[in-house]
Amino acid sequence: MTSARSDGRTRARGGARRDWRLVWLEIAVAPLGALGAAAVFVRRLLFGSGVFVTIDNLIIHVPFRYFVSRAIASHQLPLWVPYLYMGTPFLANGDAAFLYPFQLPFFLTTPERGLGLVVWLHLGLAAIAMYALCRVSLGLGVAAAATAGIVFGLGGQALGHSGLLVLVYSQPWPPLVLLCLERGVNRNLWWAWAACLPFAFGLLAGQPQQLYLAMVWVPVVLLVLCWGGSVRRLAVRTAVATGTAVVGGFLLTAVQVLPQLELVAQSGRNHGLTYGEATVGSLPKISPWRLLLPDFAKSQGGENFAYIGGVALLLVVVGLIGLIRRRRWPQLALWAGMATISYLLAMGSAIGPLYHLAFAAVPGLDRFRFPVRWLYPASIALCVLVAYGVDDVLGWRRPSGPDRWHAKRAGVVATLASVLATGVAGVYACRAAVESFDRSPLLLRASLQCVAALVIVIGLRALAGANRLVSGALIASLVAAELLVSGAVFEINRPVDPGFYHQALPPLQYVLDHPGGRVFPDAPSAHGWSVTGDRLESDTPLLHPGVHSVLGIGGNWPPENLHELERRTTAQLAHGSPQLYGREELWRALDVRYLMVPTGDPDTVSDPELVRRETYGDLSLYELRTPGRRARALCGARYVADQAAAIDKVLDPAFTADTVILEGAGVSQPTTVCGSAEVSEETLNSVDVEVDLDHAGWLTLADTWYPGWKATVDDHLVPIRRTNAWLRGVALPAGHSHVRFEYGAPAFRKGLAISFVAWCLWLLAGAGLMGVALERRSRDAASRAGRLRRRLGRWRPDPPRSDATSND
């Protein structure tokens, strides 16, 4: 089987042995260089006083990390968060990524400051991962791999997703998975054992979409990079390596994956998304060159950034020409096809039949939205082509003859001068771009200067024979300079005051000052936001102790029954449906005390049961004169066939808060209040209620019904029934009862046991593989020593001659 290293140029000329001192020097220096380059890109966050703000960071990621800090400080494991969706799983939520190890910087400082550290770390890790893939699997040079790493870790695709923390977390790991799988097939299967680790990190990152989209291309990548020898052997080794990485990664992360799968099973993704839902977030029809160049026309936004810059695009063209010139058709088809097909799939519904075909044929694709994220594997392919382009330029022959050294010196001087001029202009353009909203002409000017400098470098390398090392360093510097200027358009380069994360709008501040009960965000713009100066204009409250929300403000996977509540209330309010106004009984059943509604709404203003407390712009906070109660002691119940019927009954205008609606068969009876119930104690994962009933009846708790909760009545385990479509209910005898609800989280406990065993086996397997490798190395050393002794044994030197002569 031919090694993938044959795709690059052999570094050890004339059969010379590799200098391991240089290898270890490269291993030590390359990560430092990647992290240093990333530090330059996020220098304002690392060394300035500002913090990074986006909508997801504001309402999800930073509040989630504050919640984790408070939970750890109170010695509680945050399996459940009671402040969102009337309570919802927390550890299972992908946005929490609670067990992901590389988010430790969040907890070394305040979360809003730690955000900059986490982004910097992962931009550097992404650059290191692409560098390793190009160096080890493709056998390309240092400058080529470094340039590809800069484009991958610091290009538009990475910076454009810097506000989505779960995608920042998953950015570095798929290239390392590809590297380990290629080595496992081409070299030694112990690399498949190593592949379990980056695959596990990709799962722990919380959002497996980028890992999934990259793994779709694994069979094709391995087929091209590992082709040669027996096809059967290739197929077997590919299946073993990939299966080991995938199964091992799942087992290592079962402690988080199993709860996450349970949450997905309870969400609308359980049976897959429809084609319309799966194509939400498709890439607009942007031409490839407009997508790959900085946003000169200001046509991109959201996740639609994937630029690599003019310098890198020119290197892609050089790389394609070099592959054609050398007739490396498999590599050309792989990387060009991967980039092109992924770009087309990113358009989603805009390309019609192609995405329809992929949606029907690729298993698991119906579980993900945002086809634009297909730009991630496209960026991997483009970075590889950039590396081929750099390696091709640096491999051109130098001129010969007596003028070679003079031409070389002239080339180096001219190249340094051009790059220095470009750098000065780039710094000026970067500063002007940050200070000016009309940034397109400045970006265009800076990019054209960098492209011109690259053309000079290529020409001098080909004609004057400029030094290979200097030329490679200059090419990488030009790529970094253009990306640095282009990155000025992102929020990551426009930090704001750290107090931004702690600002409370007047409506939210009133809720914090008068706790008790939940907030129902009825405003049609419930997830809208904008920044005016240093102020946030939003109706979305932060995740904060004392502020309980019915529909939640963070996390994108609510249980399906709560998603139905959101769809049939807030969505109808957004379209002006009057049927849901004046529904005080529904709010009281959900323990609502406050409503956030549009200012001046006539139905709300005229409702005598609502009192306006605060107004801020187009938002108003109203309080119920008679707020709801979290725990109720009731007798009697009404039975319906299923959950859909229960939702219809609860949303019926005739519904009252003192009603018990149960799903299943039973004899319906009128419901009445027949006792009292009070919450006596509460933690993140448990609720204690004291109940007094005049007759046998029901306790209803206005918290989310979810699998994994268990209830005990006076220390006796009893079943929990889903009441009123979304809440928890327990049947109780007459008299006093102490009821304890506790989130047992069986999926977490089962996953914890599996992960513990898997980690033990993985470490033992690693120790065993290391022992086998050391034993094989010692045998090889002994064999070489034996051959040397045999050669020495066949060579018999002449005995020494004595100068002394005999007198006889």
PAVO-180228 format. One record per residue (C-alpha): residue in three letters; x, y, z. Coordinates in steps of 0.2 Angstrom, whole numbers, padded with zeros to 4 digits, always signed. Layout:
ALAXYZ/...
END
This chain:
MET+0000+0000+0000/THR+0007+0017-0005/SER+0008+0029+0009/ALA-0001+0046+0008/ARG+0016+0054+0010/SER+0020+0051-0008/ASP+0007+0064-0012/GLY+0020+0077-0006/ARG+0038+0078-0009/THR+0050+0067+0000/ARG+0060+0077+0013/ALA+0074+0065+0016/ARG+0084+0067+0000/GLY+0096+0053-0005/GLY+0089+0041+0008/ALA+0095+0052+0022/ARG+0088+0048+0039/ARG+0076+0060+0047/ASP+0083+0072+0059/TRP+0072+0069+0074/ARG+0079+0085+0083/LEU+0071+0095+0069/VAL+0055+0085+0071/TRP+0054+0089+0089/LEU+0058+0107+0086/GLU+0044+0108+0074/ILE+0032+0100+0086/ALA+0037+0112+0099/VAL+0037+0128+0088/ALA+0021+0125+0077/PRO+0008+0126+0091/LEU+0016+0141+0098/GLY+0016+0150+0081/ALA-0003+0145+0079/LEU-0008+0152+0096/GLY+0003+0167+0093/ALA-0006+0171+0076/ALA-0023+0168+0085/ALA-0018+0180+0099/VAL-0014+0194+0086/PHE-0032+0191+0079/VAL-0040+0193+0095/ARG-0028+0204+0104/ARG-0041+0217+0109/LEU-0050+0203+0119/LEU-0034+0196+0127/PHE-0025+0212+0131/GLY-0039+0226+0130/SER-0053+0230+0143/GLY-0067+0225+0131/VAL-0077+0209+0129/PHE-0085+0200+0115/VAL-0104+0202+0112/THR-0116+0192+0101/ILE-0134+0188+0103/ASP-0130+0169+0107/ASN-0116+0174+0119/LEU-0127+0186+0128/ILE-0143+0175+0130/ILE-0135+0158+0130/HIS-0117+0155+0132/VAL-0111+0168+0145/PRO-0127+0166+0156/PHE-0125+0147+0155/ARG-0107+0148+0162/TYR-0113+0159+0176/PHE-0126+0146+0180/VAL-0112+0132+0180/SER-0101+0143+0191/ARG-0115+0146+0204/ALA-0120+0127+0204/ILE-0102+0122+0207/ALA-0100+0135+0221/SER-0116+0128+0229/HIS-0109+0110+0227/GLN-0123+0105+0215/LEU-0122+0095+0199/PRO-0132+0105+0186/LEU-0141+0091+0178/TRP-0157+0102+0177/VAL-0160+0121+0175/PRO-0176+0127+0184/TYR-0176+0144+0176/LEU-0180+0140+0158/TYR-0195+0132+0150/MET-0202+0129+0168/GLY-0187+0118+0170/THR-0177+0108+0157/PRO-0162+0097+0156/PHE-0145+0107+0157/LEU-0131+0094+0155/ALA-0140+0086+0140/ASN-0141+0103+0132/GLY-0128+0105+0118/ASP-0126+0123+0121/ALA-0120+0120+0139/ALA-0106+0108+0133/PHE-0104+0105+0152/LEU-0091+0091+0151/TYR-0081+0099+0137/PRO-0063+0100+0144/PHE-0057+0115+0134/GLN-0069+0127+0141/LEU-0059+0128+0157/PRO-0054+0147+0153/PHE-0072+0151+0157/PHE-0070+0147+0175/LEU-0052+0154+0177/THR-0060+0172+0176/THR-0077+0179+0174/PRO-0087+0171+0160/GLU-0087+0187+0149/ARG-0068+0188+0150/GLY-0066+0170+0148/LEU-0075+0170+0132/GLY-0061+0179+0123/LEU-0049+0166+0130/VAL-0059+0152+0124/VAL-0061+0159+0106/TRP-0042+0162+0105/LEU-0038+0145+0111/HIS-0049+0136+0098/LEU-0044+0147+0084/GLY-0026+0142+0088/LEU-0031+0124+0090/ALA-0040+0124+0073/ALA-0024+0131+0065/ILE-0014+0117+0073/ALA-0026+0104+0067/MET-0025+0109+0049/TYR-0006+0111+0050/ALA-0005+0093+0057/LEU-0016+0086+0043/CYS-0006+0094+0029/ARG+0011+0089+0036/VAL+0008+0072+0042/SER-0006+0065+0031/LEU-0002+0074+0015/GLY+0017+0076+0017/LEU+0018+0094+0012/GLY+0031+0107+0018/VAL+0031+0118+0034/ALA+0026+0134+0025/ALA+0012+0125+0015/ALA+0005+0118+0031/ALA+0007+0134+0041/THR-0002+0144+0027/ALA-0016+0131+0027/GLY-0018+0132+0046/ILE-0019+0151+0045/VAL-0033+0150+0032/PHE-0043+0137+0042/GLY-0041+0144+0059/LEU-0042+0163+0055/GLY-0052+0164+0039/GLY-0070+0169+0037/GLN-0078+0152+0041/ALA-0070+0152+0058/LEU-0072+0170+0062/GLY-0089+0170+0055/HIS-0095+0157+0068/SER-0085+0164+0083/GLY-0102+0170+0091/LEU-0108+0152+0090/LEU-0098+0144+0104/VAL-0103+0126+0101/LEU-0096+0128+0083/VAL-0081+0136+0089/TYR-0078+0121+0100/SER-0080+0109+0086/GLN-0069+0118+0073/PRO-0052+0110+0077/TRP-0057+0091+0079/PRO-0063+0084+0062/PRO-0046+0088+0054/LEU-0037+0078+0068/VAL-0050+0064+0065/LEU-0046+0063+0047/LEU-0027+0063+0051/CYS-0028+0049+0063/LEU-0039+0038+0052/GLU-0028+0041+0037/ARG-0013+0036+0048/GLY-0023+0021+0054/VAL-0026+0014+0037/ASN-0009+0019+0030/ARG+0002+0015+0044/ASN-0003+0007+0060/LEU-0020+0004+0068/TRP-0015+0011+0084/TRP-0019+0028+0076/ALA-0037+0022+0076/TRP-0036+0021+0095/ALA-0029+0039+0095/ALA-0044+0044+0083/CYS-0056+0041+0098/LEU-0050+0056+0107/PRO-0053+0070+0094/PHE-0069+0062+0089/ALA-0074+0062+0108/PHE-0070+0080+0109/GLY-0080+0084+0094/LEU-0095+0076+0103/LEU-0092+0084+0119/ALA-0092+0101+0110/GLY-0111+0100+0111/GLN-0115+0102+0092/PRO-0110+0087+0082/GLN-0115+0095+0065/GLN-0098+0100+0059/LEU-0091+0083+0064/TYR-0105+0074+0055/LEU-0103+0084+0039/ALA-0084+0081+0039/MET-0087+0062+0043/VAL-0098+0061+0027/TRP-0082+0063+0017/VAL-0071+0051+0027/PRO-0074+0036+0015/VAL-0069+0046+0000/VAL-0054+0054+0008/LEU-0047+0037+0014/LEU-0050+0030-0003/VAL-0039+0043-0012/LEU-0026+0045+0002/CYS-0024+0027+0005/TRP-0026+0019-0012/GLY-0014+0006-0017/GLY-0011-0013-0014/SER-0025-0024-0010/VAL-0043-0017-0011/ARG-0049-0029+0002/ARG-0036-0025+0014/LEU-0039-0006+0011/ALA-0058-0009+0014/VAL-0055-0019+0030/ARG-0043-0007+0038/THR-0054+0008+0033/ALA-0069-0001+0042/VAL-0059-0006+0057/ALA-0051+0012+0059/THR-0067+0021+0056/GLY-0078+0010+0067/THR-0065+0010+0081/ALA-0065+0030+0081/VAL-0084+0031+0080/VAL-0088+0018+0093/GLY-0074+0022+0104/GLY-0078+0041+0104/PHE-0097+0037+0108/LEU-0092+0026+0122/LEU-0080+0039+0130/THR-0093+0052+0129/ALA-0108+0042+0134/VAL-0110+0052+0150/GLN-0115+0067+0139/VAL-0121+0059+0123/LEU-0135+0048+0131/PRO-0143+0062+0140/GLN-0142+0073+0124/LEU-0150+0059+0114/GLU-0164+0057+0127/LEU-0167+0076+0125/VAL-0167+0075+0106/ALA-0180+0060+0108/GLN-0191+0072+0118/SER-0189+0086+0105/GLY-0196+0089+0088/ARG-0181+0081+0080/ASN-0185+0064+0087/HIS-0193+0059+0070/GLY-0182+0069+0059/LEU-0185+0087+0052/THR-0196+0090+0037/TYR-0187+0096+0021/GLY-0193+0113+0024/GLU-0187+0113+0042/ALA-0170+0105+0037/THR-0167+0119+0024/VAL-0169+0133+0036/GLY-0153+0143+0036/SER-0147+0139+0018/LEU-0133+0149+0010/PRO-0140+0163-0002/LYS-0135+0162-0020/ILE-0118+0170-0018/SER-0106+0167-0032/PRO-0090+0157-0027/TRP-0078+0171-0029/ARG-0090+0183-0019/LEU-0090+0170-0005/LEU-0071+0167-0005/LEU-0066+0185-0006/PRO-0069+0197+0009/ASP-0086+0205+0009/PHE-0083+0220-0003/ALA-0101+0221-0008/LYS-0108+0219+0010/SER-0119+0205+0004/GLN-0115+0192+0018/GLY-0121+0191+0036/GLY-0125+0178+0049/GLU-0116+0162+0045/ASN-0113+0165+0027/PHE-0095+0170+0029/ALA-0082+0158+0022/TYR-0069+0170+0014/ILE-0051+0164+0012/GLY-0045+0180+0004/GLY-0037+0185-0013/VAL-0020+0178-0008/ALA-0027+0161-0003/LEU-0038+0160-0018/LEU-0024+0163-0030/LEU-0014+0149-0021/VAL-0029+0138-0023/VAL-0028+0141-0042/VAL-0009+0137-0042/GLY-0013+0121-0032/LEU-0026+0115-0045/ILE-0014+0119-0059/GLY+0000+0110-0050/LEU-0011+0094-0047/ILE-0016+0095-0066/ARG+0002+0097-0071/ARG+0008+0082-0061/ARG-0007+0072-0066/ARG-0012+0068-0049/TRP-0030+0066-0054/PRO-0037+0057-0038/GLN-0031+0071-0027/LEU-0038+0084-0039/ALA-0055+0076-0040/LEU-0055+0073-0021/TRP-0052+0091-0015/ALA-0060+0100-0029/GLY-0075+0089-0029/MET-0076+0091-0010/ALA-0076+0110-0011/THR-0088+0111-0025/ILE-0101+0098-0019/SER-0101+0105-0001/TYR-0103+0123-0008/LEU-0118+0117-0018/LEU-0125+0108-0003/ALA-0123+0124+0008/MET-0136+0132-0004/GLY-0149+0120+0003/SER-0166+0123-0005/ALA-0159+0135-0018/ILE-0152+0120-0028/GLY-0167+0110-0026/PRO-0164+0092-0033/LEU-0146+0090-0027/TYR-0151+0094-0008/HIS-0167+0083-0010/LEU-0156+0069-0016/ALA-0144+0071-0001/PHE-0158+0074+0011/ALA-0166+0057+0006/ALA-0149+0047+0004/VAL-0138+0053+0018/PRO-0143+0045+0035/GLY-0145+0058+0048/LEU-0145+0073+0037/ASP-0163+0076+0042/ARG-0158+0079+0060/PHE-0149+0096+0056/ARG-0154+0113+0050/PHE-0143+0126+0042/PRO-0136+0119+0026/VAL-0124+0134+0026/ARG-0114+0124+0038/TRP-0108+0113+0023/LEU-0096+0127+0021/TYR-0086+0118+0034/PRO-0080+0103+0024/ALA-0078+0115+0009/SER-0066+0125+0020/ILE-0056+0110+0024/ALA-0054+0106+0005/LEU-0049+0124+0001/CYS-0036+0124+0014/VAL-0028+0108+0007/LEU-0028+0116-0010/VAL-0020+0132-0003/ALA-0006+0120+0005/TYR-0004+0112-0012/GLY-0002+0129-0020/VAL+0011+0135-0008/ASP+0021+0118-0010/ASP+0020+0120-0028/VAL+0027+0138-0028/LEU+0041+0133-0017/GLY+0046+0118-0027/TRP+0050+0128-0043/ARG+0068+0126-0048/ARG+0080+0139-0045/PRO+0090+0147-0060/SER+0108+0141-0062/GLY+0123+0149-0068/PRO+0135+0163-0061/ASP+0121+0175-0058/ARG+0111+0164-0047/TRP+0117+0171-0030/HIS+0115+0189-0036/ALA+0097+0185-0042/LYS+0093+0177-0026/ARG+0099+0192-0016/ALA+0089+0204-0027/GLY+0074+0193-0025/VAL+0074+0192-0007/VAL+0077+0211-0005/ALA+0063+0215-0017/THR+0051+0203-0009/LEU+0054+0210+0008/ALA+0051+0227+0002/SER+0035+0223-0006/VAL+0029+0214+0009/LEU+0034+0228+0021/ALA+0024+0241+0010/THR+0009+0229+0010/GLY+0010+0227+0029/VAL+0011+0246+0032/ALA-0004+0248+0020/GLY-0013+0234+0029/VAL-0011+0241+0046/TYR-0018+0257+0040/ALA-0033+0249+0031/CYS-0036+0238+0046/ARG-0037+0253+0058/ALA-0048+0263+0046/ALA-0059+0248+0043/VAL-0063+0247+0062/GLU-0066+0266+0063/SER-0077+0267+0047/PHE-0093+0258+0043/ASP-0089+0261+0024/ARG-0076+0248+0024/SER-0077+0239+0007/PRO-0065+0251-0003/LEU-0052+0249+0011/LEU-0054+0230+0012/LEU-0053+0229-0007/ARG-0037+0240-0007/ALA-0028+0230+0006/SER-0033+0213-0002/LEU-0026+0219-0019/GLN-0010+0225-0011/CYS-0008+0208-0003/VAL-0012+0199-0020/ALA+0001+0210-0029/ALA+0014+0206-0016/LEU+0010+0187-0018/VAL+0012+0189-0037/ILE+0029+0197-0034/VAL+0034+0183-0022/ILE+0029+0170-0035/GLY+0038+0178-0049/LEU+0054+0181-0039/ARG+0054+0163-0034/ALA+0052+0157-0051/LEU+0063+0169-0060/ALA+0076+0175-0048/GLY+0076+0160-0036/ALA+0072+0168-0020/ASN+0076+0158-0004/ARG+0064+0144-0001/LEU+0062+0147+0017/VAL+0060+0166+0016/SER+0048+0164+0002/GLY+0037+0152+0012/ALA+0037+0164+0027/LEU+0032+0178+0016/ILE+0018+0169+0008/ALA+0011+0164+0025/SER+0013+0182+0031/LEU+0003+0189+0016/VAL-0011+0177+0019/ALA-0011+0182+0038/ALA-0010+0200+0034/GLU-0025+0200+0022/LEU-0036+0189+0034/LEU-0031+0201+0048/VAL-0038+0216+0039/SER-0053+0207+0033/GLY-0057+0201+0051/ALA-0060+0219+0056/VAL-0078+0218+0051/PHE-0083+0205+0065/GLU-0089+0209+0082/ILE-0074+0200+0089/ASN-0063+0215+0084/ARG-0076+0228+0091/PRO-0076+0223+0110/VAL-0088+0233+0122/ASP-0087+0237+0140/PRO-0088+0221+0151/GLY-0103+0228+0161/PHE-0113+0226+0145/TYR-0117+0208+0151/HIS-0124+0214+0167/GLN-0135+0227+0162/ALA-0153+0224+0166/LEU-0167+0233+0157/PRO-0180+0241+0168/PRO-0193+0227+0165/LEU-0180+0214+0170/GLN-0174+0224+0185/TYR-0192+0225+0191/VAL-0193+0206+0191/LEU-0177+0205+0200/ASP-0183+0217+0213/HIS-0199+0208+0215/PRO-0196+0189+0213/GLY-0209+0176+0213/GLY-0218+0168+0199/ARG-0213+0166+0181/VAL-0211+0178+0166/PHE-0220+0174+0150/PRO-0212+0183+0135/ASP-0227+0187+0125/ALA-0219+0200+0114/PRO-0219+0195+0095/SER-0200+0200+0095/ALA-0196+0189+0109/HIS-0180+0184+0102/GLY-0175+0201+0094/TRP-0161+0212+0099/SER-0150+0226+0094/VAL-0136+0236+0101/THR-0137+0255+0102/GLY-0121+0262+0108/ASP-0117+0252+0123/ARG-0135+0248+0127/LEU-0144+0232+0123/GLU-0162+0234+0116/SER-0170+0217+0119/ASP-0185+0210+0128/THR-0176+0193+0132/PRO-0171+0192+0150/LEU-0154+0184+0155/LEU-0153+0168+0164/HIS-0153+0174+0182/PRO-0158+0166+0199/GLY-0175+0173+0203/VAL-0180+0175+0185/HIS-0190+0160+0180/SER-0196+0159+0162/VAL-0210+0149+0154/LEU-0203+0148+0137/GLY-0185+0150+0140/ILE-0172+0161+0133/GLY-0158+0149+0130/GLY-0155+0132+0122/ASN-0162+0127+0106/TRP-0169+0109+0110/PRO-0185+0112+0121/PRO-0195+0096+0125/GLU-0208+0093+0111/ASN-0223+0097+0122/LEU-0215+0114+0127/HIS-0211+0118+0109/GLU-0230+0115+0105/LEU-0234+0128+0119/GLU-0222+0140+0111/ARG-0229+0137+0094/ARG-0247+0139+0099/THR-0245+0154+0110/THR-0231+0166+0105/ALA-0232+0162+0087/GLN-0250+0166+0086/LEU-0247+0182+0096/ALA-0234+0187+0084/HIS-0248+0186+0070/GLY-0260+0197+0081/SER-0272+0182+0086/PRO-0284+0189+0099/GLN-0289+0172+0105/LEU-0274+0171+0117/TYR-0276+0188+0125/GLY-0285+0189+0142/ARG-0280+0171+0146/GLU-0276+0174+0164/GLU-0281+0156+0169/LEU-0269+0149+0158/TRP-0255+0160+0165/ARG-0260+0156+0183/ALA-0259+0137+0179/LEU-0241+0140+0173/ASP-0236+0150+0189/VAL-0235+0166+0178/ARG-0234+0182+0188/TYR-0227+0194+0174/LEU-0230+0196+0155/MET-0218+0205+0143/VAL-0229+0212+0129/PRO-0228+0225+0116/THR-0231+0243+0122/GLY-0248+0250+0118/ASP-0257+0233+0113/PRO-0275+0238+0116/ASP-0280+0220+0122/THR-0267+0221+0135/VAL-0270+0239+0140/SER-0289+0236+0143/ASP-0287+0220+0153/PRO-0292+0224+0171/GLU-0282+0209+0177/LEU-0266+0216+0172/VAL-0256+0230+0180/ARG-0242+0239+0170/ARG-0226+0240+0180/GLU-0213+0245+0168/THR-0211+0252+0150/TYR-0195+0252+0140/GLY-0197+0257+0122/ASP-0208+0245+0113/LEU-0209+0233+0128/SER-0220+0234+0143/LEU-0220+0223+0159/TYR-0237+0218+0166/GLU-0241+0209+0182/LEU-0256+0199+0186/ARG-0266+0206+0200/THR-0269+0188+0206/PRO-0253+0178+0201/GLY-0252+0159+0199/ARG-0247+0146+0211/ARG-0233+0133+0208/ALA-0241+0119+0219/ARG-0260+0116+0220/ALA-0269+0103+0230/LEU-0285+0097+0219/CYS-0298+0084+0219/GLY-0305+0076+0204/ALA-0299+0075+0186/ARG-0304+0075+0168/TYR-0297+0062+0156/VAL-0292+0064+0138/ALA-0286+0052+0125/ASP-0268+0059+0121/GLN-0257+0074+0123/ALA-0264+0083+0108/ALA-0281+0082+0116/ALA-0274+0088+0132/ILE-0266+0103+0124/ASP-0282+0108+0116/LYS-0291+0107+0133/VAL-0278+0118+0141/LEU-0279+0131+0127/ASP-0298+0131+0127/PRO-0304+0148+0134/ALA-0315+0138+0146/PHE-0299+0131+0155/THR-0296+0136+0173/ALA-0281+0135+0184/ASP-0289+0123+0196/THR-0291+0109+0184/VAL-0283+0093+0182/ILE-0282+0085+0165/LEU-0274+0068+0163/GLU-0270+0058+0148/GLY-0277+0040+0146/ALA-0292+0031+0152/GLY-0302+0035+0168/VAL-0318+0042+0175/SER-0319+0061+0173/GLN-0325+0070+0189/PRO-0326+0089+0192/THR-0310+0096+0200/THR-0310+0107+0215/VAL-0298+0115+0227/CYS-0298+0103+0242/GLY-0282+0107+0252/SER-0266+0117+0252/ALA-0249+0114+0245/GLU-0232+0124+0247/VAL-0215+0122+0241/SER-0204+0120+0256/GLU-0187+0117+0249/GLU-0179+0117+0232/THR-0162+0114+0224/LEU-0157+0113+0206/ASN-0162+0094+0204/SER-0175+0092+0218/VAL-0191+0100+0224/ASP-0200+0097+0241/VAL-0218+0100+0244/GLU-0229+0100+0259/VAL-0247+0095+0255/ASP-0263+0094+0265/LEU-0278+0086+0257/ASP-0296+0085+0264/HIS-0300+0070+0252/ALA-0289+0059+0241/GLY-0284+0069+0226/TRP-0269+0076+0216/LEU-0254+0087+0219/THR-0250+0097+0203/LEU-0233+0106+0202/ALA-0231+0119+0188/ASP-0214+0112+0183/THR-0210+0103+0166/TRP-0215+0085+0165/TYR-0199+0076+0159/PRO-0193+0058+0159/GLY-0181+0054+0173/TRP-0190+0063+0187/LYS-0196+0052+0201/ALA-0207+0056+0216/THR-0209+0050+0234/VAL-0223+0052+0245/ASP-0217+0050+0263/ASP-0202+0041+0257/HIS-0213+0029+0246/LEU-0210+0029+0227/VAL-0225+0034+0217/PRO-0228+0037+0198/ILE-0228+0054+0191/ARG-0242+0058+0179/ARG-0242+0072+0165/THR-0255+0084+0170/ASN-0262+0099+0160/ALA-0252+0094+0145/TRP-0235+0100+0152/LEU-0234+0099+0171/ARG-0231+0085+0184/GLY-0245+0077+0195/VAL-0245+0065+0209/ALA-0260+0056+0217/LEU-0261+0058+0236/PRO-0271+0051+0250/ALA-0281+0062+0262/GLY-0271+0071+0276/HIS-0254+0078+0276/SER-0240+0072+0264/HIS-0222+0076+0261/VAL-0219+0075+0242/ARG-0201+0075+0235/PHE-0198+0077+0217/GLU-0180+0072+0212/TYR-0172+0072+0195/GLY-0164+0055+0194/ALA-0157+0057+0177/PRO-0155+0038+0173/ALA-0147+0042+0156/PHE-0133+0052+0164/ARG-0130+0038+0177/LYS-0130+0025+0164/GLY-0119+0035+0153/LEU-0107+0039+0168/ALA-0105+0020+0170/ILE-0102+0017+0152/SER-0089+0031+0150/PHE-0080+0026+0166/VAL-0077+0008+0159/ALA-0073+0015+0142/TRP-0060+0027+0148/CYS-0052+0013+0158/LEU-0052+0001+0143/TRP-0045+0015+0132/LEU-0031+0019+0143/LEU-0027+0001+0145/ALA-0027-0002+0127/GLY-0016+0013+0125/ALA-0003+0006+0137/GLY-0004-0011+0128/LEU-0001-0003+0111/MET+0014+0007+0118/GLY+0021-0008+0126/VAL+0020-0017+0109/ALA+0028-0003+0100/LEU+0042-0002+0112/GLU+0045-0021+0111/ARG+0044-0020+0092/ARG+0057-0006+0092/SER+0069-0016+0104/ARG+0067-0031+0092/ASP+0071-0020+0077/ALA+0086-0013+0087/ALA+0092-0030+0092/SER+0090-0036+0074/ARG+0100-0022+0067/ALA+0114-0025+0080/GLY+0114-0044+0075/ARG+0116-0039+0057/LEU+0130-0028+0061/ARG+0139-0041+0071/ARG+0137-0054+0057/ARG+0145-0041+0045/LEU+0159-0038+0057/GLY+0162-0057+0060/ARG+0164-0060+0041/TRP+0177-0046+0040/ARG+0194-0053+0048/PRO+0207-0040+0049/ASP+0226-0046+0047/PRO+0235-0049+0063/PRO+0247-0035+0068/ARG+0265-0037+0062/SER+0279-0035+0074/ASP+0294-0024+0070/ALA+0306-0034+0080/THR+0317-0046+0071/SER+0325-0062+0077/ASN+0345-0063+0078/ASP+0345-0081+0075/
END
